[in-house]
């Protein structure tokens, strides 16, 4: 049984930084593709960034150069470093694990960017 637990969200001023973490249970983390998604009020959930089991990364155009996804397979954890945050980055951020055609989701962590 896979469980994903996000942490690190909160309230931050525009221009500030946050680092999100997603801790995964189970033994398949290191061979899984991991992703960060977000859902703002009234909007669809969208991909922010993902990272393959080999460390290859991809990003939404809106966050390139500001956000960085990384993983620590020894800790079964994926991170999202978010810099130069903007008000439009306010959303619930979700972690997703993809393995063998299945998707596993965390419950999300709220990020609010406001002065």
C-alpha positions in Angstrom: 0.0 0.0 0.0 1.4 3.3 -1.1 0.9 6.4 1.0 2.1 9.9 0.1 2.2 12.7 2.7 2.9 16.3 1.6 4.3 18.9 3.9 5.9 22.4 3.8 3.0 24.5 2.6 1.9 27.7 4.3 1.5 31.4 3.9 4.3 33.3 2.2 4.7 36.8 0.8 5.1 37.5 -2.9 8.7 37.0 -3.9 9.3 34.5 -1.1 10.2 30.8 -1.1 8.9 27.5 0.2 10.1 24.0 -0.1 7.5 21.3 -0.3 8.2 17.7 0.7 6.4 14.5 -0.2 7.3 11.4 1.8 6.3 8.0 0.3 5.7 4.7 2.0 6.4 1.4 0.3 9.3 0.0 -1.7 8.7 1.3 -5.2 9.6 4.9 -4.7 13.0 4.7 -6.4 11.6 3.2 -9.5 8.5 5.5 -9.8 7.9 8.7 -11.6 7.0 11.4 -9.2 5.2 14.6 -9.8 3.9 17.8 -8.2 0.5 19.1 -9.3 -1.6 22.0 -8.1 -5.2 23.0 -8.1 -6.3 26.6 -7.5 -9.9 27.4 -6.6 -12.2 27.0 -9.5 -9.5 25.6 -11.7 -8.5 22.2 -12.9 -5.6 20.3 -11.4 -2.4 20.9 -13.4 1.1 19.5 -13.6 3.8 21.7 -12.0 6.8 19.5 -12.4 7.8 15.9 -12.5 10.9 13.7 -12.2 11.6 10.3 -13.6 13.2 7.4 -11.7 16.4 8.4 -13.4 16.3 12.0 -12.4 15.0 13.6 -15.6 12.9 16.6 -14.9 10.2 18.6 -16.7 8.3 21.8 -15.7 5.3 23.8 -16.6 6.3 26.8 -18.6 4.9 29.1 -15.9 7.4 27.8 -13.2 10.5 27.2 -15.3 13.5 29.0 -13.7 11.7 29.5 -10.4 10.8 26.0 -9.2 13.0 22.9 -8.8 11.9 19.3 -8.3 14.3 16.8 -6.8 14.2 13.5 -5.1 16.1 11.6 -2.4 15.6 7.9 -3.0 17.3 7.0 0.3 14.6 9.0 2.1 11.7 8.1 -0.2 11.0 11.8 -0.6 10.5 14.2 -3.4 10.9 17.9 -3.0 9.6 21.0 -4.8 11.7 24.1 -4.1 9.6 27.2 -5.0 11.3 30.6 -5.4 10.1 34.0 -6.4 6.5 33.0 -5.6 3.6 34.9 -7.1 0.0 35.3 -6.0 -1.1 33.1 -8.9 0.9 30.3 -7.4 -1.7 30.0 -4.6 -3.2 26.5 -4.7 -3.3 23.2 -3.1 -0.2 21.3 -4.1 -0.4 17.5 -4.6 2.2 14.9 -4.9 1.7 12.0 -7.3 3.5 8.7 -7.8 3.2 6.9 -11.1 4.1 3.2 -11.3 3.0 0.3 -13.5 0.2 2.3 -15.0 -1.2 3.3 -11.6 -1.4 6.8 -10.0 -1.2 7.4 -6.3 -2.0 10.8 -4.8 -1.3 12.5 -1.6 -3.9 14.7 0.2 -2.2 18.0 -0.7 -0.7 20.9 1.1 -2.0 24.5 0.9 0.3 27.2 -0.5 -0.9 30.8 -0.1 1.0 33.6 -1.6 -0.2 36.9 -0.2 1.0 40.1 1.3 
